[in-house]
Amino acid sequence: MERVKSKFEFEIEEFKKAFRDLKGKRIALYGTGRMTATLLMGLDGYQIIGLLDRDEALIGKQIYGVEIIDQATAEREADIIVINTAQIYWGVIYSRIKTWKLPVYYRNGELAKEEKKEYQNDAYWDTSICELKREIRKHDMISFDIFDTLLVRKTYLPFDVLRLVECKLNAKYGERFVFLEFRKKAVDMLEYPTFDEIYDMLGELSGWDDELLNQVKQLEWSTELQMLVSRKDMVELCNDVLKNKQVYFISDMYFTSRQLQEILSTIGINATQNRILVSCEHRKTKEEGTLWQYYAEKIVQNQSALHIGDNFRCDYEMPRKFNIDAYYIRSSRSLLENSSIGRIVPEIKSLYSSLSIGLILAKLFNSPFVLNKTKGLLAFENEQETGYVLLGSLCFTYMRWLLEQSSEDGIEEIVFLAREGYLLIDIYREFCRSLKWKDAPNAVYLEISRRAIMSASIERREDIYEVAAFPYEGTFGEFLKNRFGLEMEKTVQTKENMSDIQKNSVILHGKLKTYEEKIYQRTQQERMNYLLYIERLNLKNSFGVVDSLLYGNTQYYLGKMLQKRIKGYYFAAFLDENNKCFRFQDMKGCFQDVTDKTGKETSVWKNAGFIEAFFTAPYGMLEYIDENGSSVRAGNMSNQQCFNVRKDMQKGIVEFIQDMSELQQDLSTKKLCSDEKFADKLFGCLMEQGFQPSKIMKESFFYDNGIINHRESAIWE
């Protein structure tokens, strides 16, 4: 009797058939999962020069005896790239590497190509939960897929749960503790394994003793449970159906029916174990159709049945081959990929990016039908949700970077500059509290503005002209009033535009000469008052300042007044010698590549208007500190009148920080993961028509710059 070939052998044969004409080519395989592990065992005669993976942290390591290489090495040493993963990931992976200087093929031998698709033109947006309920009523039996249908993980990909486990193990046992490689190999060596069987094999491969093996096993199980979130409307639907119909749960998974019963219980579904069909127990799969055949012949028989699931092939096409009707719903991941921010998907490479997106999926893409009304365009339910998604990852990443940088620089106290620091200081304190960050520098809020500190920095009469040269849009009279608090002589009224006057230093000096003494007297009083205010704060000698963007003028004039070189930490900073602030002060930018000296390539800078409009205070710009030590402020503008929106968004930012901190709770502060590049790109993706601002958002955010002029314009027209 002829031996039946395993699916692994079929995969190897299919690969050889697809690439028989390219056997002499040097191949870089994209993918480090099970398919690559089994493929490598049977590719004699093929030149596999390296593996590729989205996780840059793996570059240089070996898996299955083959090194993981970077883009430069692949372009130098390979002739082609073959994407060797499940088909569902092909499009995402190709979009990630489409600019590489190599031909890219899918594992079936097809040359990869980009499929352009407008997210609004998608037939899925015409489906609804009401339609699904009508289909359910037509059938005697209902079955549900479990993962990504009834629940969602707080990671972008399921595999990233294992990456988080390895991070926790590294934090506990050291960087050399190998988990992922053993875990992958254990699965690769088994067919339809259970969780216990995987760990039995893992124990053989690793040589760990029973105690350590059990600790790792329990850590994976507890982490898996920690990452699960119910899809609320689907769980509610399932529980309603359970009252009236036979319900089965069908899954391709290594967790047993008992373990899946426990998982379902945690999301509020009371399932009996005998109604859970799982591939690892039946040694059959949905993917191959064998589990559907068993279900149809042994359980459904002559009854009408409907299956509900998120995998188009396994949960829709395959059951229909066995006369089981099916209804396709999108996973949260698929919703993201087909939404107005789908272009962020190729950037999800690091563990932090996966966790960030996972939290957003659980929050925003929980319902399979959440985007149907807007045809794929994101629309937030409230301002707290807006803050969570739009600014949560950005603020978490910045605070992580701020503490790391300030620690390296020996900073004892972090000074948050008004008005940007009003919201940031509370976010900083919540970040430190959530992560139980030991020895975090003390946070101080400093009343300051460019108007106030420029004036207070004037020590000699010649300093007046440096301050006066700072750009201003408006008349000379408005300039005197707004920059120095002086009224123009009534006999010398003029409508000359200040920006024209500032173009010629001789004309500027001539115009100011009449007012020089009054300016000097006033600024000396303001200088003395401000120095007394600083003295009362009793700042530590080693302090750094926090500001949002970009040139560092406030830091520069503060340093000039104190005759001190100060360290400044920015969202993005102009780190070029042409910037005098950078020449005379120490500045660092979080969301910019080391090669980006201007900071202007960042999404933060490109959306500077919104950043500056959001990070403000509920009161007007500081003009000066008076003789009593009180703050004298300009009048409130639209951003102040609409400040409550920012407080609601701040709650969302804090919620994201708490959720992200919980996911990383077992990691030491030094092992805490973040990704500045990704956080900046996510913010940019959202801001570039990635979401639909609510009416109150449009009415609440304005660009204003009191030191340059007193005009304002709406961020969203």
ChimeraX attribute file (.defattr): number of C-alpha atoms within 10 A of each C-alpha:
attribute: neighborCount
match mode: 1-to-1
recipient: residues
	/A:1	3
	/A:2	4
	/A:3	5
	/A:4	7
	/A:5	8
	/A:6	9
	/A:7	12
	/A:8	18
	/A:9	15
	/A:10	12
	/A:11	18
	/A:12	19
	/A:13	14
	/A:14	15
	/A:15	19
	/A:16	20
	/A:17	12
	/A:18	16
	/A:19	18
	/A:20	12
	/A:21	10
	/A:22	14
	/A:23	14
	/A:24	12
	/A:25	16
	/A:26	18
	/A:27	21
	/A:28	27
	/A:29	28
	/A:30	26
	/A:31	20
	/A:32	20
	/A:33	19
	/A:34	18
	/A:35	16
	/A:36	21
	/A:37	20
	/A:38	19
	/A:39	18
	/A:40	16
	/A:41	12
	/A:42	16
	/A:43	15
	/A:44	8
	/A:45	8
	/A:46	17
	/A:47	14
	/A:48	18
	/A:49	19
	/A:50	24
	/A:51	27
	/A:52	23
	/A:53	18
	/A:54	20
	/A:55	13
	/A:56	13
	/A:57	12
	/A:58	15
	/A:59	16
	/A:60	14
	/A:61	12
	/A:62	14
	/A:63	20
	/A:64	16
	/A:65	10
	/A:66	15
	/A:67	17
	/A:68	26
	/A:69	22
	/A:70	17
	/A:71	13
	/A:72	11
	/A:73	13
	/A:74	24
	/A:75	16
	/A:76	10
	/A:77	13
	/A:78	20
	/A:79	18
	/A:80	19
	/A:81	28
	/A:82	23
	/A:83	25
	/A:84	25
	/A:85	19
	/A:86	13
	/A:87	12
	/A:88	12
	/A:89	11
	/A:90	18
	/A:91	17
	/A:92	19
	/A:93	20
	/A:94	21
	/A:95	17
	/A:96	17
	/A:97	16
	/A:98	14
	/A:99	9
	/A:100	14
	/A:101	14
	/A:102	17
	/A:103	15
	/A:104	23
	/A:105	21
	/A:106	24
	/A:107	24
	/A:108	17
	/A:109	19
	/A:110	12
	/A:111	12
	/A:112	19
	/A:113	14
	/A:114	10
	/A:115	9
	/A:116	6
	/A:117	9
	/A:118	11
	/A:119	17
	/A:120	16
	/A:121	11
	/A:122	14
	/A:123	10
	/A:124	19
	/A:125	18
	/A:126	11
	/A:127	15
	/A:128	15
	/A:129	15
	/A:130	9
	/A:131	11
	/A:132	15
	/A:133	12
	/A:134	10
	/A:135	15
	/A:136	20
	/A:137	14
	/A:138	11
	/A:139	16
	/A:140	16
	/A:141	21
	/A:142	25
	/A:143	23
	/A:144	23
	/A:145	22
	/A:146	21
	/A:147	23
	/A:148	24
	/A:149	24
	/A:150	29
	/A:151	25
	/A:152	25
	/A:153	26
	/A:154	27
	/A:155	25
	/A:156	26
	/A:157	16
	/A:158	17
	/A:159	12
	/A:160	19
	/A:161	22
	/A:162	18
	/A:163	16
	/A:164	23
	/A:165	22
	/A:166	21
	/A:167	24
	/A:168	23
	/A:169	21
	/A:170	17
	/A:171	18
	/A:172	13
	/A:173	11
	/A:174	11
	/A:175	11
	/A:176	8
	/A:177	13
	/A:178	14
	/A:179	18
	/A:180	17
	/A:181	17
	/A:182	20
	/A:183	18
	/A:184	20
	/A:185	20
	/A:186	22
	/A:187	22
	/A:188	19
	/A:189	14
	/A:190	12
	/A:191	13
	/A:192	20
	/A:193	22
	/A:194	20
	/A:195	17
	/A:196	13
	/A:197	16
	/A:198	22
	/A:199	20
	/A:200	14
	/A:201	19
	/A:202	23
	/A:203	19
	/A:204	12
	/A:205	14
	/A:206	15
	/A:207	11
	/A:208	13
	/A:209	10
	/A:210	11
	/A:211	9
	/A:212	12
	/A:213	17
	/A:214	14
	/A:215	12
	/A:216	19
	/A:217	18
	/A:218	12
	/A:219	16
	/A:220	18
	/A:221	15
	/A:222	12
	/A:223	17
	/A:224	18
	/A:225	14
	/A:226	14
	/A:227	19
	/A:228	19
	/A:229	20
	/A:230	23
	/A:231	24
	/A:232	16
	/A:233	15
	/A:234	20
	/A:235	18
	/A:236	15
	/A:237	14
	/A:238	19
	/A:239	16
	/A:240	11
	/A:241	18
	/A:242	16
	/A:243	9
	/A:244	11
	/A:245	14
	/A:246	14
	/A:247	23
	/A:248	22
	/A:249	24
	/A:250	26
	/A:251	26
	/A:252	21
	/A:253	20
	/A:254	20
	/A:255	20
	/A:256	22
	/A:257	24
	/A:258	14
	/A:259	14
	/A:260	22
	/A:261	20
	/A:262	17
	/A:263	20
	/A:264	21
	/A:265	12
	/A:266	14
	/A:267	16
	/A:268	15
	/A:269	18
	/A:270	15
	/A:271	21
	/A:272	14
	/A:273	16
	/A:274	11
	/A:275	15
	/A:276	21
	/A:277	26
	/A:278	24
	/A:279	23
	/A:280	21
	/A:281	17
	/A:282	13
	/A:283	14
	/A:284	20
	/A:285	23
	/A:286	21
	/A:287	18
	/A:288	13
	/A:289	20
	/A:290	18
	/A:291	22
	/A:292	26
	/A:293	21
	/A:294	18
	/A:295	19
	/A:296	19
	/A:297	11
	/A:298	9
	/A:299	12
	/A:300	19
	/A:301	12
	/A:302	9
	/A:303	11
	/A:304	15
	/A:305	22
	/A:306	24
	/A:307	24
	/A:308	24
	/A:309	25
	/A:310	24
	/A:311	21
	/A:312	15
	/A:313	16
	/A:314	20
	/A:315	26
	/A:316	21
	/A:317	18
	/A:318	23
	/A:319	25
	/A:320	16
	/A:321	12
	/A:322	16
	/A:323	16
	/A:324	23
	/A:325	20
	/A:326	22
	/A:327	18
	/A:328	20
	/A:329	26
	/A:330	20
	/A:331	25
	/A:332	28
	/A:333	24
	/A:334	18
	/A:335	24
	/A:336	24
	/A:337	19
	/A:338	23
	/A:339	22
	/A:340	24
	/A:341	23
	/A:342	18
	/A:343	18
	/A:344	19
	/A:345	21
	/A:346	16
	/A:347	19
	/A:348	21
	/A:349	18
	/A:350	19
	/A:351	23
	/A:352	24
	/A:353	24
	/A:354	22
	/A:355	28
	/A:356	28
	/A:357	25
	/A:358	25
	/A:359	26
	/A:360	24
	/A:361	25
	/A:362	23
	/A:363	18
	/A:364	22
	/A:365	23
	/A:366	25
	/A:367	24
	/A:368	27
	/A:369	21
	/A:370	19
	/A:371	21
	/A:372	18
	/A:373	14
	/A:374	13
	/A:375	19
	/A:376	27
	/A:377	20
	/A:378	22
	/A:379	18
	/A:380	18
	/A:381	10
	/A:382	15
	/A:383	22
	/A:384	21
	/A:385	24
	/A:386	24
	/A:387	24
	/A:388	27
	/A:389	26
	/A:390	24
	/A:391	23
	/A:392	29
	/A:393	31
	/A:394	27
	/A:395	22
	/A:396	26
	/A:397	22
	/A:398	24
	/A:399	22
	/A:400	21
	/A:401	20
	/A:402	22
	/A:403	19
	/A:404	14
	/A:405	15
	/A:406	21
	/A:407	14
	/A:408	9
	/A:409	13
	/A:410	12
	/A:411	20
	/A:412	19
	/A:413	19
	/A:414	27
	/A:415	22
	/A:416	25
	/A:417	22
	/A:418	24
	/A:419	23
	/A:420	22
	/A:421	24
	/A:422	18
	/A:423	19
	/A:424	23
	/A:425	20
	/A:426	14
	/A:427	20
	/A:428	25
	/A:429	16
	/A:430	17
	/A:431	21
	/A:432	20
	/A:433	14
	/A:434	17
	/A:435	20
	/A:436	14
	/A:437	14
	/A:438	9
	/A:439	9
	/A:440	19
	/A:441	19
	/A:442	13
	/A:443	18
	/A:444	17
	/A:445	19
	/A:446	17
	/A:447	21
	/A:448	23
	/A:449	23
	/A:450	25
	/A:451	21
	/A:452	27
	/A:453	27
	/A:454	28
	/A:455	30
	/A:456	25
	/A:457	26
	/A:458	23
	/A:459	15
	/A:460	10
	/A:461	15
	/A:462	11
	/A:463	14
	/A:464	21
	/A:465	16
	/A:466	11
	/A:467	18
	/A:468	20
	/A:469	17
	/A:470	14
	/A:471	15
	/A:472	24
	/A:473	16
	/A:474	19
	/A:475	18
	/A:476	23
	/A:477	21
	/A:478	21
	/A:479	24
	/A:480	18
	/A:481	12
	/A:482	21
	/A:483	24
	/A:484	23
	/A:485	17
	/A:486	16
	/A:487	13
	/A:488	17
	/A:489	11
	/A:490	8
	/A:491	6
	/A:492	7
	/A:493	11
	/A:494	12
	/A:495	10
	/A:496	12
	/A:497	16
	/A:498	20
	/A:499	18
	/A:500	15
	/A:501	19
	/A:502	17
	/A:503	12
	/A:504	11
	/A:505	13
	/A:506	10
	/A:507	13
	/A:508	18
	/A:509	17
	/A:510	11
	/A:511	13
	/A:512	16
	/A:513	13
	/A:514	12
	/A:515	15
	/A:516	16
	/A:517	12
	/A:518	12
	/A:519	21
	/A:520	20
	/A:521	12
	/A:522	16
	/A:523	26
	/A:524	18
	/A:525	16
	/A:526	23
	/A:527	24
	/A:528	16
	/A:529	20
	/A:530	27
	/A:531	16
	/A:532	14
	/A:533	20
	/A:534	14
	/A:535	10
	/A:536	10
	/A:537	12
	/A:538	8
	/A:539	14
	/A:540	13
	/A:541	11
	/A:542	13
	/A:543	21
	/A:544	25
	/A:545	25
	/A:546	24
	/A:547	25
	/A:548	25
	/A:549	21
	/A:550	21
	/A:551	22
	/A:552	26
	/A:553	20
	/A:554	21
	/A:555	30
	/A:556	28
	/A:557	22
	/A:558	24
	/A:559	19
	/A:560	20
	/A:561	19
	/A:562	13
	/A:563	11
	/A:564	13
	/A:565	15
	/A:566	20
	/A:567	20
	/A:568	25
	/A:569	26
	/A:570	21
	/A:571	27
	/A:572	29
	/A:573	28
	/A:574	23
	/A:575	24
	/A:576	15
	/A:577	11
	/A:578	10
	/A:579	14
	/A:580	15
	/A:581	21
	/A:582	21
	/A:583	13
	/A:584	16
	/A:585	20
	/A:586	17
	/A:587	25
	/A:588	19
	/A:589	26
	/A:590	26
	/A:591	28
	/A:592	23
	/A:593	15
	/A:594	11
	/A:595	8
	/A:596	17
	/A:597	16
	/A:598	21
	/A:599	26
	/A:600	17
	/A:601	14
	/A:602	23
	/A:603	23
	/A:604	27
	/A:605	23
	/A:606	15
	/A:607	16
	/A:608	18
	/A:609	18
	/A:610	18
	/A:611	19
	/A:612	18
	/A:613	22
	/A:614	22
	/A:615	19
	/A:616	21
	/A:617	19
	/A:618	18
	/A:619	16
	/A:620	19
	/A:621	26
	/A:622	21
	/A:623	24
	/A:624	28
	/A:625	24
	/A:626	16
	/A:627	14
	/A:628	8
	/A:629	13
	/A:630	12
	/A:631	17
	/A:632	14
	/A:633	14
	/A:634	14
	/A:635	10
	/A:636	13
	/A:637	18
	/A:638	18
	/A:639	26
	/A:640	19
	/A:641	13
	/A:642	17
	/A:643	17
	/A:644	14
	/A:645	20
	/A:646	25
	/A:647	17
	/A:648	17
	/A:649	23
	/A:650	26
	/A:651	19
	/A:652	23
	/A:653	27
	/A:654	25
	/A:655	18
	/A:656	25
	/A:657	26
	/A:658	20
	/A:659	18
	/A:660	24
	/A:661	20
	/A:662	14
	/A:663	17
	/A:664	20
	/A:665	16
	/A:666	17
	/A:667	20
	/A:668	15
	/A:669	17
	/A:670	9
	/A:671	13
	/A:672	17
	/A:673	19
	/A:674	22
	/A:675	21
	/A:676	22
	/A:677	18
	/A:678	23
	/A:679	27
	/A:680	23
	/A:681	19
	/A:682	27
	/A:683	22
	/A:684	21
	/A:685	19
	/A:686	19
	/A:687	19
	/A:688	13
	/A:689	13
	/A:690	20
	/A:691	19
	/A:692	16
	/A:693	17
	/A:694	15
	/A:695	9
	/A:696	12
	/A:697	17
	/A:698	14
	/A:699	17
	/A:700	22
	/A:701	26
	/A:702	24
	/A:703	19
	/A:704	20
	/A:705	16
	/A:706	20
	/A:707	20
	/A:708	18
	/A:709	17
	/A:710	14
	/A:711	13
	/A:712	15
	/A:713	12
	/A:714	17
	/A:715	17
	/A:716	14
	/A:717	7
